Amino acid sequence: MTIRLCFIAFACVTAFTSPAFAQQKRTITHEDLWLLPRVGAPVVSPDGKLAVFVVTEPAYKPDDQSADLWIVPTDGSASPRRLTNSRSAESGATWSADGKRIAFAAKRDGDDANQIYILDIAGGGEAQRATTISTGARLPKFSPDGTRIAFTTEVPPGSRNDADSKRLVEEEKSRKYNVRTYTSFPIRNWDKWLPERDVRVIVQTIGQNDPRDLLADSKLVHEPGFAARTTQGGSELDVVWTPDGQSIVFSATRNANRSAFDFTNSELWQVAATGGEPRRLTGKDSPEGGDSWAEPRFSPDGKTLYAFFEPRTARVYNSTRIGVLDWPSAKPRTPIIPTGVREAISFTIAPNNRDVYLLAEDAGLIKLYRGSHQGGEAKLAFDLPAGMYNNLSGADRSGQPVLLANFESAVTPPEIARIDLQKGTHRLLSRFAIDKAAALDLSPVEHFWFDSKASPGKKIHNMIVRPANFDPSKKYPLLVVIHGGPHTMSRDSLSLRWNYHLLASPGYVVLTTNYTGSTGFGEAFAQGIQGDPFKGPADEINQAADEAIARYSFIDGSRQCASGASYGGHLANWLQGTTTRYRCLISHAGLVNLEAQWGTSDVAYSREANMGSPPWLKPEVWSEHNPIRYAPNWRTPVLVTIGERDFRVPLNNSLEYWTALQRQQIESRLVVFPDENHWILSGENSRQFYKEVAQWLEKWLQQ
C-alpha cells in the first residue's frame, strides 16, 4: 500500500508548501499508519448499481481487529453502509447472477472453520450459513441459475468426502509420532510445509447439505505433479462456472514435481458439476509443461474465456498477458498485451463483450488500458499522472461500462473509486482513511530519470520523498530504499512494510530506484537482470544516489544509508562487499550466500536458470555473483532482520551473514522475529521493526 497527496480525482498537490503551512499537519507515526482503515477490493453487482467490499479496522491486538462487508451505490448517490458487524472477518464476497444475493466466507459463532454465508441484499435480513463442511470453505461462486454454490476447501490427502476428512484428521491427531516425508520437490511454500492439505472444488445445492468433491475420484489429483496455483498465502484453483452451469473451469498444474529441475506451469481444466475426470483446455501440445494460465473468467455472453496468461520461454521472467479462448471450443486467440509488453495485473470484460479493460504497471504507477476480445495490443485508456489503480471490477450487464477499482498513492490511502472513461479521471466513493491521512504531513513522490552509465540510452526511473516539515534550506541525509522481487517495481503507493513517509519522518530524504529487472518498463527491461543479478542493478542504485545528490541541493551526500528487503536485501548485501559509500546498511530477509539460498529456499530452478547452471557446473559464475565471497571487503555497519518462519529466504542465510559479520568484526545488529515469515505482519512486531530501523539510522546518519 502506498499513500500520495491526491485527495480528489487527479487534483494532486505537486507544489511544496512552506514550512509554516507544513506545521499545520502532523508527522506520521506508526500508529497513524497501522490504524488507518484498510479498504479492500470492490466487487461490482451484475447490473452495475452496487458494489460490496471489505473494510478492515486494524488494531495492535488481533482480537480487537475486525473486517466487515460494506456496500455502496456506484453512482455515488449515497455513502457506503455496513452490511455485517461481527467479530470474525468476512472475505471472498461474490454476487449471484440476478444481483439479489451475495455469498462470502466467515467463521461465526458455532463454526469450527470458515463457512459460506449467503446474504439477501434485496430482501434484507441476516446472512444464512450455507455450508457446514468440516475442513472449511472459501471463495464461493454462485451457479448461473443461483441454485448451487461452488467453493474451495483443503482436505487431508486421500479424502473423498467430508466423512473421510473427519476420519483422516482424527487419525492425524491420534498419531504418536510427528514426521514429514517427501519424494519430490517442492516441499515448502513461503511459510508452510507441503503438502499439509490438498485443495479441492466442492459444489453444493443451496439449502441442502450435499457437498460433492468434484475431483475426489479423478486421476488428475493423484498425479504426482498435481497442485493448485501457489500464492503467498497458500494455493488456489481459481474456480469459475461455465455459462451453462453444467461444469467448472479451474486452474491447476500437473508438473509441480518437476520444479527442482524445470519450469512448471498451470493449465486450465474443465470438470462436470457432478464430478468426474477433468478435461485439459490448455497446453495440449506441451506434455511436460508450457505456457501458464490462471484466474479464468467468462465474457458476459459466455462466448469467450479469458485468463491471465504467461508464455513459457527460456527466460525466468515473462510479462503476464490476458489469454483469450473461444468457448466452448477453447481454441486460443491472440492474447491481449498492454503497450510495451507491460505486466497485466487485473482485468474485466465490458458488457458489450468486445472491450477488455485491464490494469498494467507503468513507471511506478498502475494505469488503465483498453484491449479487444480479438486480442493484440491494449492501449492506455487515459493517462494517470499520479498514484495507482488496483483490483479492477466491472459490471456484466449494465448499459455502459461500470468500472470500479481501489485508488491510492503515496499520500492517499486506498479507497473505492469509480473510473470515468469519458473524462479520463475517477471519483471516490469512499473516504474511510483519506481524511485521516489528510491530517498528516505527507509529500507526494517526485519522479526523475537518468541514462545508465553501463548502457547508454537506457533510462532508469526513480522516485524521491521529502520528509515532514521539509525546509529546502536544510541538508538531509539520504536513505536509499531498494525494492524486492526483483520482478516488481517501486510504486507510488502507501506501503505498510516499507512506508516511504514513516522511514523519512525523522528527517531523511527517501530514494527508490526501479533498477534493471523491475516491471513496469516492458518485458525486455525486466528480463535484463537475467545473468547479472547483482552488479548491474547495484551500479544503477549507486548511480541513482549520485544523481539525486546532484539534482537536489537539500540532500547531504556525506550521509547515506541503503536498505532493502527480500531481493532488496540481496542487493544491500551485495553493496556490503562492493562499496563503502554508505554509512550503514539495513538488510531484511536478504540472501548472503547464493549457493545456500539455491539449496534451502522453497523455489530453486529459477535461480539456476538465472545463473545458467546448477552451482556445481559453473562454480566460478556462482562465486562471482555470491555476496559472501566478498566478505574480505566488508566494512559497513549493518542491521540484519529476519522472520524465523521465512522459507523463501530461510533463516540460515541471515545467520550466515551474521556469523561472517562477527567474524570480520563489522559493527552489526541481528533482529530475529520468531513468529514472522518473509514479511513482518503483526502490529506490535511491525512497530518494533520500524523502531529498530529508526534507531539504526539515527545512530549512523544523525551525526
VOGU-3710 file (C-alpha; in Angstrom, 3 decimals, decimal comma):
1> mtirlcfiaf> 0,000/0,000/0,000  1,243/3,498/-0,762  -0,026/6,992/0,007  0,010/10,204/-2,115  -1,372/13,711/-1,839  -4,149/13,311/-4,411  -7,337/13,914/-2,492  -9,918/14,047/-5,257  -9,704/12,636/-8,730  -6,375/13,856/-10,063
11> acvtaftspa> -6,093/17,052/-8,068  -2,657/16,098/-6,808  -0,656/18,519/-4,708  2,602/18,908/-6,587  3,933/22,171/-5,188  5,758/22,023/-1,888  4,222/24,048/0,879  6,002/26,485/3,105  7,312/25,349/6,494  4,608/27,471/8,156
21> faqqkrtith> 1,835/25,585/6,349  3,534/22,219/6,864  3,477/22,788/10,625  -0,302/22,653/10,498  -0,016/18,948/9,753  1,459/16,157/11,841  4,460/13,964/11,152  3,309/10,409/10,535  3,726/7,831/13,309  3,481/4,056/13,219
31> edlwllprvg> 0,097/4,326/14,908  -1,136/6,630/12,153  -0,031/4,148/9,513  -1,088/0,918/11,171  -4,516/2,078/12,369  -5,692/3,544/9,051  -8,824/1,664/7,901  -7,914/-0,662/5,034  -10,369/-0,675/2,164  -10,449/-3,913/0,192
41> apvvspdgkl> -11,265/-4,779/-3,408  -14,650/-3,682/-4,774  -16,951/-6,302/-6,310  -19,499/-4,742/-8,659  -23,011/-6,185/-8,936  -24,010/-7,621/-12,337  -26,215/-4,602/-13,132  -23,501/-2,181/-12,064  -25,620/-0,374/-9,478  -23,905/-1,559/-6,287
51> avfvvtepay> -20,512/-2,711/-5,097  -19,515/-4,644/-1,997  -16,108/-4,585/-0,366  -14,381/-5,379/2,911  -13,124/-2,709/5,269  -10,595/-3,829/7,845  -10,418/-1,822/11,049  -6,943/-2,751/12,253  -5,700/-2,969/15,814  -2,455/-3,899/17,503
61> kpddqsadlw> -4,208/-6,736/19,315  -5,508/-9,268/16,754  -8,641/-9,931/18,804  -9,561/-6,258/18,564  -9,342/-6,152/14,764  -12,413/-6,517/12,568  -13,103/-6,881/8,849  -16,686/-6,335/7,708  -18,584/-6,086/4,447  -19,795/-2,704/3,221
71> ivptdgsasp> -21,940/-1,744/0,242  -22,066/1,451/-1,820  -24,088/2,680/-4,829  -21,720/3,016/-7,767  -23,270/6,314/-8,832  -22,153/7,938/-5,580  -25,703/8,799/-4,580  -25,144/7,585/-1,026  -22,284/6,892/1,336  -21,155/3,316/1,992
81> rrltnsrsae> -23,129/1,422/4,618  -22,077/-1,540/6,694  -23,584/-4,920/5,796  -22,045/-7,068/8,517  -20,840/-6,414/12,027  -19,242/-9,475/13,555  -16,025/-10,334/15,349  -14,949/-12,634/12,525  -13,599/-11,386/9,218  -15,594/-11,744/6,002
91> sgatwsadgk> -13,845/-12,472/2,715  -14,384/-13,592/-0,875  -17,652/-11,763/-1,484  -19,422/-12,599/-4,770  -22,782/-11,731/-6,361  -25,496/-14,026/-7,648  -26,267/-13,565/-11,347  -29,561/-11,794/-10,579  -27,789/-9,369/-8,246  -30,099/-10,137/-5,325
101> riafaakrdg> -27,700/-12,075/-3,077  -24,064/-12,113/-2,088  -22,078/-15,018/-0,724  -18,955/-14,755/1,396  -16,765/-16,765/3,746  -16,695/-16,182/7,505  -16,170/-18,022/10,773  -19,074/-17,207/13,059  -20,398/-18,493/16,356  -20,639/-22,271/16,256
111> ddanqiyild> -18,229/-22,627/13,316  -15,017/-24,588/13,744  -13,747/-23,243/10,399  -14,769/-20,678/7,799  -18,101/-21,435/6,147  -20,012/-19,893/3,246  -22,791/-17,467/4,186  -25,439/-16,001/1,890  -26,967/-12,573/2,412  -30,191/-11,447/0,719
121> iagggeaqra> -29,423/-7,920/-0,463  -32,846/-7,383/-1,980  -34,928/-8,780/0,874  -32,692/-7,930/3,826  -32,251/-9,962/6,984  -29,284/-11,773/8,476  -26,771/-13,796/6,484  -27,584/-17,516/6,435  -24,981/-20,247/6,750  -24,886/-22,290/3,530
131> ttistgarlp> -22,169/-24,851/4,334  -21,092/-26,925/7,323  -18,069/-28,697/5,845  -15,522/-29,722/8,491  -12,472/-28,542/6,520  -13,872/-25,043/5,975  -14,904/-23,221/2,829  -13,726/-20,157/0,926  -14,096/-18,242/-2,350  -17,742/-19,037/-3,155
141> kfspdgtria> -19,177/-18,808/-6,679  -22,924/-18,911/-7,458  -24,018/-21,133/-10,329  -25,590/-19,158/-13,200  -29,102/-20,178/-12,127  -28,359/-19,380/-8,471  -29,345/-22,820/-7,131  -25,849/-24,083/-6,287  -22,647/-22,764/-4,818  -19,112/-23,779/-5,747
151> fttevppgsr> -16,247/-23,186/-3,344  -12,819/-24,495/-2,455  -11,622/-26,315/0,616  -8,452/-28,032/1,750  -8,706/-31,699/2,681  -6,267/-34,300/4,020  -4,550/-36,198/1,192  -6,696/-39,160/0,176  -10,027/-37,694/1,273  -13,034/-38,379/-0,980
161> ndadskrlve> -15,734/-36,651/1,084  -16,278/-34,824/4,346  -16,634/-38,030/6,332  -13,225/-39,107/5,034  -11,768/-35,741/6,001  -13,042/-36,020/9,554  -11,657/-39,539/9,890  -8,240/-38,635/8,457  -7,923/-35,576/10,676  -8,701/-37,685/13,743
171> eeksrkynvr> -6,087/-40,228/12,656  -3,522/-37,427/12,321  -4,310/-36,172/15,804  -4,013/-39,661/17,325  -0,567/-40,426/15,851  2,158/-40,950/18,417  4,804/-39,576/16,076  5,215/-36,344/14,134  7,122/-36,577/10,867  7,148/-35,197/7,321
181> tytsfpirnw> 8,312/-37,300/4,369  8,822/-36,348/0,710  9,766/-37,945/-2,579  9,809/-34,841/-4,793  10,249/-31,071/-4,813  8,800/-28,630/-3,711  8,384/-29,260/-0,011  7,630/-25,741/1,254  5,781/-22,574/0,177  6,641/-19,232/1,817
191> dkwlperdvr> 5,988/-20,252/5,440  4,200/-23,597/5,095  5,381/-27,169/4,663  3,761/-29,125/1,842  1,509/-30,993/1,437  -0,453/-30,136/4,525  -3,701/-30,342/2,605  -4,991/-30,804/-0,955  -7,144/-28,061/-2,476  -10,452/-29,352/-3,869
201> vivqtigqnd> -13,508/-27,954/-5,691  -16,832/-28,519/-3,916  -20,319/-27,973/-5,345  -23,329/-27,862/-3,037  -27,023/-27,187/-3,575  -28,101/-24,076/-1,697  -30,386/-25,077/1,157  -29,158/-28,679/1,214  -26,216/-30,373/2,882  -24,961/-32,286/-0,171
211> prdlladskl> -21,341/-31,161/-0,760  -19,695/-33,022/-3,639  -15,925/-33,092/-4,136  -15,632/-32,829/-7,921  -12,032/-34,064/-8,069  -12,072/-36,839/-5,464  -12,363/-39,713/-7,947  -10,218/-38,199/-10,689  -6,859/-39,447/-11,875  -5,636/-35,852/-12,091
221> vhepgfaart> -5,462/-35,236/-8,346  -3,480/-38,443/-7,863  -0,785/-37,496/-10,360  2,497/-36,841/-8,523  2,759/-33,354/-10,008  -0,801/-32,193/-9,311  -1,078/-28,958/-7,352  -3,092/-25,772/-7,245  -1,628/-22,439/-8,275  0,630/-21,303/-5,453
231> tqggseldvv> 0,023/-17,938/-3,820  1,714/-16,080/-0,972  -0,976/-17,326/1,383  -1,319/-20,893/0,124  -2,773/-22,232/-3,123  -5,871/-21,635/-5,259  -7,769/-23,432/-8,030  -9,353/-20,221/-9,432  -12,842/-21,717/-9,802  -15,418/-20,325/-12,266
241> wtpdgqsivf> -18,726/-21,760/-13,536  -19,222/-22,317/-17,241  -22,066/-20,235/-18,752  -24,434/-23,215/-18,984  -23,907/-24,125/-15,324  -23,028/-27,721/-16,229  -19,328/-27,615/-15,373  -16,500/-25,782/-13,624  -13,305/-24,349/-15,112  -10,292/-24,161/-12,828
251> satrnanrsa> -6,523/-23,701/-12,896  -4,040/-26,345/-11,738  -0,634/-27,784/-12,506  0,308/-31,407/-13,162  4,088/-30,937/-13,121  4,833/-29,342/-9,742  7,130/-32,284/-9,012  9,487/-31,070/-11,775  10,156/-27,717/-10,110  13,642/-28,680/-8,879
261> fdftnselwq> 14,929/-29,085/-12,429  12,492/-27,397/-14,821  9,975/-24,582/-15,185  6,444/-25,595/-14,221  3,146/-24,227/-15,444  -0,535/-24,078/-14,572  -3,237/-25,026/-17,068  -6,976/-24,565/-17,393  -9,201/-27,584/-16,780  -12,922/-28,296/-17,072
271> vaatggeprr> -14,814/-30,720/-14,826  -18,511/-31,603/-14,755  -20,508/-30,056/-11,912  -21,333/-33,599/-10,834  -17,643/-34,596/-10,705  -15,509/-36,864/-12,873  -12,262/-36,674/-14,814  -11,284/-33,085/-15,751  -10,624/-32,161/-19,377  -7,491/-30,160/-20,104
281> ltgkdspegg> -8,290/-26,972/-22,027  -4,788/-25,532/-22,499  -1,278/-26,869/-23,025  -2,422/-29,845/-25,086  0,707/-29,622/-27,234  3,046/-29,495/-24,233  3,058/-32,837/-22,401  5,795/-31,735/-19,996  4,615/-28,191/-19,454  4,255/-24,978/-21,380
291> dswaeprfsp> 2,506/-21,642/-21,001  0,802/-20,806/-17,705  -2,878/-19,912/-17,314  -4,640/-18,661/-14,187  -7,757/-16,899/-12,838  -10,198/-17,645/-15,690  -13,431/-15,752/-16,262  -16,082/-15,680/-18,984  -17,395/-12,812/-21,088  -20,975/-11,764/-20,243
301> dgktlyaffe> -22,317/-13,541/-23,363  -20,427/-16,723/-22,460  -18,694/-16,985/-25,837  -15,172/-16,153/-24,703  -12,980/-17,413/-21,879  -10,258/-15,092/-20,592  -7,426/-15,802/-18,162  -4,055/-14,477/-17,104  -1,504/-15,942/-19,499  2,274/-16,189/-19,176
311> prtarvynst> 4,195/-17,666/-22,114  6,971/-20,133/-21,493  10,385/-19,090/-22,801  13,989/-19,621/-21,752  13,643/-16,514/-19,608  12,940/-16,615/-15,889  10,526/-13,700/-16,248  7,815/-13,175/-18,861  5,169/-10,473/-18,583  1,655/-11,613/-17,770
321> rigvldwpsa> -0,803/-11,116/-20,643  -4,542/-11,719/-20,923  -5,140/-15,000/-22,740  -8,256/-15,339/-24,912  -10,050/-18,596/-25,794  -13,186/-19,208/-27,884  -15,882/-21,004/-25,927  -16,800/-23,819/-25,847  -14,076/-24,938/-28,291  -11,285/-23,497/-26,097
331> kprtpiiptg> -9,484/-22,540/-29,311  -6,891/-19,866/-28,454  -6,927/-16,393/-29,960  -4,189/-13,805/-29,921  -3,523/-12,709/-26,310  -4,094/-9,151/-25,126  -0,810/-7,397/-24,330  -0,529/-3,907/-22,793  1,568/-1,441/-24,799  5,273/-2,108/-24,308
341> vreaisftia> 4,588/-5,670/-23,104  3,875/-4,425/-19,613  2,704/-6,587/-16,726  -1,091/-7,026/-16,598  -2,324/-7,318/-13,021  -6,137/-7,115/-13,181  -8,857/-7,190/-15,850  -12,589/-7,136/-16,509  -14,756/-7,627/-19,619  -17,184/-4,903/-20,711
351> pnnrdvylla> -20,927/-5,641/-21,114  -20,574/-5,220/-24,894  -18,375/-8,384/-24,882  -15,828/-6,611/-27,092  -13,819/-4,336/-24,825  -11,478/-5,686/-22,183  -10,221/-3,279/-19,530  -7,061/-4,096/-17,662  -4,589/-2,586/-15,251  -0,887/-2,622/-16,050
361> edagliklyr> 2,237/-1,306/-14,368  3,824/1,783/-15,845  6,887/3,540/-14,350  5,892/3,394/-10,685  2,175/3,824/-11,418  -0,618/1,414/-12,359  -2,852/2,635/-15,188  -5,974/1,567/-17,044  -5,626/0,044/-20,520  -8,260/-0,944/-23,074
371> gshqggeakl> -7,967/-4,089/-25,215  -10,173/-6,072/-27,582  -11,717/-9,536/-27,477  -9,829/-10,157/-30,715  -6,516/-9,836/-28,874  -3,496/-7,732/-29,716  -2,247/-4,522/-28,140  -4,124/-2,978/-25,234  -3,648/0,782/-25,307  -3,692/3,295/-22,497
381> afdlpagmyn> -7,291/4,334/-21,808  -6,139/7,669/-20,370  -3,064/8,933/-18,601  -2,736/8,821/-14,829  -0,333/11,460/-13,510  -0,002/10,056/-10,014  -0,881/7,039/-7,891  -2,246/3,699/-8,997  -5,400/1,678/-9,548  -5,770/-1,827/-8,184
391> nlsgadrsgq> -8,429/-4,567/-8,011  -10,362/-3,576/-11,122  -14,010/-4,740/-11,158  -16,756/-4,234/-13,734  -20,443/-4,911/-14,315  -21,605/-7,760/-16,589  -24,909/-6,370/-17,834  -25,026/-2,631/-17,354  -25,900/-0,380/-20,293  -22,487/1,301/-20,180
401> pvllanfesa> -19,227/0,123/-18,632  -19,187/0,491/-14,862  -15,591/0,269/-13,676  -14,533/0,396/-10,040  -11,105/-0,028/-8,510  -9,097/0,909/-5,477  -7,169/4,124/-5,982  -4,187/5,030/-3,855  -0,925/6,933/-3,901  1,958/7,587/-1,552
411> vtppeiarid> -0,156/10,209/0,211  -3,662/8,776/-0,315  -4,723/5,501/1,317  -6,674/3,048/-0,876  -10,319/3,987/-1,343  -13,105/2,840/-3,674  -13,100/4,851/-6,907  -15,393/4,855/-9,928  -13,490/5,369/-13,163  -14,953/7,791/-15,706
421> lqkgthrlls> -13,765/6,696/-19,155  -15,137/9,787/-20,885  -13,423/12,287/-18,621  -10,295/10,191/-18,098  -10,493/10,507/-14,350  -12,242/8,968/-11,340  -14,205/9,989/-8,296  -14,019/8,489/-4,844  -16,995/6,558/-3,467  -15,467/6,063/-0,019
431> rfaidkaaal> -13,469/8,129/2,459  -12,653/5,692/5,248  -8,975/6,629/5,554  -8,316/9,546/3,225  -9,429/12,257/5,667  -7,232/10,793/8,405  -4,270/10,847/6,021  -5,031/14,465/5,098  -4,045/15,479/8,631  -0,519/14,130/8,067
441> dlspvehfwf> 2,400/15,985/6,532  2,979/13,702/3,538  4,805/14,921/0,471  3,982/13,375/-2,925  6,647/11,319/-4,613  8,794/13,072/-7,214  9,949/11,212/-10,313  13,227/11,576/-12,161  15,107/9,574/-14,784  18,727/9,189/-15,831
451> dskaspgkki> 20,723/7,359/-18,508  22,504/4,237/-17,273  26,290/4,603/-17,487  26,629/0,929/-18,325  24,010/1,055/-21,106  23,815/4,490/-22,760  20,273/5,203/-23,864  18,706/3,012/-21,169  16,504/5,169/-18,957  16,346/4,367/-15,235
461> hnmivrpanf> 13,327/5,551/-13,250  13,498/6,860/-9,671  11,280/8,415/-7,030  12,169/10,542/-4,016  10,102/11,504/-0,971  10,852/14,513/1,199  10,428/14,333/4,995  7,721/16,040/7,035  8,316/19,690/7,946  10,562/19,948/4,925
471> dpskkypllv> 12,815/23,005/4,786  14,597/23,454/1,426  17,383/25,424/3,113  18,419/22,434/5,228  20,571/19,434/4,359  19,018/15,972/4,810  20,641/12,533/4,904  19,729/10,143/2,070  18,028/6,801/2,694  18,129/4,515/-0,347
481> vihggphtms> 15,220/2,020/-0,270  15,712/-0,941/-2,628  12,582/-2,769/-3,755  12,358/-6,555/-3,706  11,313/-9,001/-6,380  13,301/-8,277/-8,471  10,322/-8,565/-10,845  8,177/-5,902/-9,256  8,636/-2,151/-9,011  8,730/0,691/-6,536
491> rdslslrwny> 5,246/2,192/-6,685  3,566/5,440/-5,876  1,578/3,750/-3,137  1,155/3,500/0,627  3,069/0,535/1,987  2,796/-0,902/5,462  6,101/-2,747/5,236  8,401/-0,049/3,830  6,407/3,123/4,099  8,290/5,973/2,470
501> hllaspgyvv> 6,971/8,651/4,822  7,425/6,716/8,053  11,025/5,987/7,057  11,554/9,630/6,098  9,833/11,048/9,186  12,932/11,520/11,401  14,356/13,808/8,718  15,599/11,789/5,743  15,098/12,019/2,005  13,982/8,619/0,698
511> lttnytgstg> 15,174/7,493/-2,732  13,939/4,366/-4,507  15,103/3,163/-7,921  13,470/0,887/-10,460  16,654/-0,870/-11,463  17,032/-3,301/-14,384  14,771/-6,253/-13,610  11,874/-4,086/-12,453  8,462/-4,464/-14,017  6,504/-1,519/-15,368
521> fgeafaqgiq> 9,028/-0,707/-18,094  8,372/-3,504/-20,573  9,245/-7,161/-20,665  12,767/-6,703/-22,064  13,740/-4,340/-19,243  12,567/-6,836/-16,625  14,364/-9,701/-18,376  17,616/-7,715/-18,461  18,590/-8,858/-14,974  18,965/-12,496/-16,029
531> gdpfkgpade> 22,642/-13,425/-15,842  23,501/-10,214/-13,963  21,546/-10,443/-10,705  23,609/-8,084/-8,566  26,282/-5,939/-10,148  24,201/-4,230/-12,835  21,264/-3,337/-10,571  23,596/-2,273/-7,742  25,550/0,020/-10,068  22,267/1,644/-11,119
541> inqaadeaia> 21,249/2,107/-7,473  24,563/3,792/-6,687  24,283/5,966/-9,789  20,755/6,929/-8,720  22,113/8,135/-5,375  24,736/10,222/-7,203  22,064/11,655/-9,500  19,776/12,547/-6,592  22,585/14,251/-4,706  23,499/16,250/-7,813
551> rysfidgsrq> 19,896/17,236/-8,612  18,609/18,108/-5,149  20,646/20,622/-3,164  18,940/19,669/0,092  20,477/16,142/0,097  23,636/15,721/2,165  25,773/13,366/0,106  28,099/12,692/3,036  25,322/10,906/4,942  23,832/7,956/3,039
561> casgasyggh> 22,336/4,620/4,069  20,937/1,833/1,875  18,182/-0,572/2,869  16,146/-3,341/1,322  14,064/-6,454/1,914  13,954/-9,781/0,056  15,690/-9,106/-3,273  16,303/-5,600/-1,958  18,077/-7,265/0,957  20,102/-9,336/-1,508
571> lanwlqgttt> 21,257/-6,130/-3,181  22,002/-4,462/0,167  24,248/-7,435/0,979  25,953/-7,051/-2,407  26,611/-3,383/-1,642  28,273/-4,501/1,590  31,126/-6,072/-0,368  31,350/-3,710/-3,332  31,176/-0,152/-1,968  31,948/1,857/1,157
581> ryrclishag> 29,874/4,881/0,156  27,099/4,149/2,693  27,462/4,889/6,374  25,161/1,988/7,184  23,065/-0,758/5,623  19,762/-2,427/6,518  19,066/-5,935/5,217  15,762/-7,705/5,822  15,304/-11,276/4,512  18,304/-10,870/2,240
591> lvnleaqwgt> 20,431/-13,721/0,932  24,152/-13,527/1,503  25,103/-16,968/0,177  23,628/-17,533/-3,267  24,507/-21,232/-3,275  22,898/-21,838/0,133  19,809/-19,927/-0,989  19,520/-22,176/-4,052  19,556/-25,292/-1,865  17,314/-24,209/1,009
601> sdvaysrean> 14,670/-21,882/-0,439  11,187/-23,080/-1,349  11,993/-22,277/-5,000  15,162/-23,341/-6,775  15,119/-23,782/-10,548  14,537/-20,118/-11,402  17,814/-19,240/-9,678  19,605/-21,991/-11,579  18,154/-20,710/-14,856  19,184/-17,187/-13,951
611> mgsppwlkpe> 22,789/-18,293/-13,402  22,903/-20,639/-16,388  23,609/-23,841/-14,443  23,402/-25,500/-11,045  26,221/-24,433/-8,672  28,475/-27,410/-9,362  28,635/-26,987/-13,150  29,756/-23,350/-13,205  31,106/-22,694/-9,713  33,066/-19,681/-10,924
621> vwsehnpiry> 29,852/-17,961/-12,087  28,060/-18,646/-8,831  31,077/-17,435/-6,866  31,319/-14,225/-8,884  27,716/-13,346/-8,051  27,759/-14,522/-4,429  27,813/-11,720/-1,819  29,516/-13,803/0,875  32,563/-14,313/-1,359  33,265/-10,592/-0,914
631> apnwrtpvlv> 33,402/-10,797/2,896  37,065/-9,641/2,985  35,831/-6,286/1,630  33,090/-5,788/4,221  33,336/-2,545/6,181  29,827/-1,077/6,567  27,764/-1,389/9,788  24,566/-3,315/9,101  21,219/-4,065/10,719  20,124/-7,612/9,811
641> tigerdfrvp> 16,460/-8,579/10,367  14,620/-11,798/9,534  11,421/-13,711/10,240  12,189/-17,158/11,627  9,337/-18,726/9,615  10,623/-17,412/6,295  11,085/-20,273/3,797  11,664/-18,065/0,741  14,881/-16,639/2,242  15,435/-19,094/5,074
651> lnnsleywta> 16,924/-18,127/8,408  20,233/-19,813/7,557  21,156/-17,011/5,153  20,736/-14,337/7,803  22,668/-16,437/10,303  25,490/-16,930/7,790  25,580/-13,182/7,235  25,594/-12,532/10,969  28,357/-15,037/11,632  30,521/-13,626/8,834
661> lqrqqiesrl> 29,919/-10,068/10,065  31,001/-11,042/13,559  33,998/-12,924/12,165  35,001/-9,819/10,217  34,338/-7,678/13,308  31,842/-5,467/11,473  29,559/-3,483/13,776  26,164/-5,107/13,322  22,846/-5,932/14,950  20,749/-9,076/14,384
671> vvfpdenhwi> 16,984/-8,950/14,977  15,006/-12,195/14,602  11,193/-12,266/14,734  10,280/-15,853/15,757  6,614/-15,624/14,716  7,032/-13,824/11,375  7,627/-15,126/7,869  9,009/-13,278/4,833  7,136/-10,171/5,976  6,571/-8,552/9,356
681> lsgensrqfy> 2,795/-8,818/9,529  1,680/-8,312/13,135  1,158/-4,824/14,506  3,462/-4,912/17,508  6,259/-6,615/15,571  5,887/-4,059/12,795  6,131/-1,242/15,319  9,300/-2,780/16,771  10,767/-3,290/13,294  10,333/0,384/12,432
691> kevaqwlekw> 11,767/1,306/15,840  14,859/-0,808/15,164  15,284/0,815/11,750  14,839/4,335/13,156  17,372/3,750/15,917  19,888/2,306/13,473  19,534/5,228/11,094  19,760/7,736/13,920  22,997/6,171/15,112  24,689/6,446/11,720
701> lqq> 23,033/9,361/9,944  22,294/11,920/12,644  25,944/12,684/13,384
//
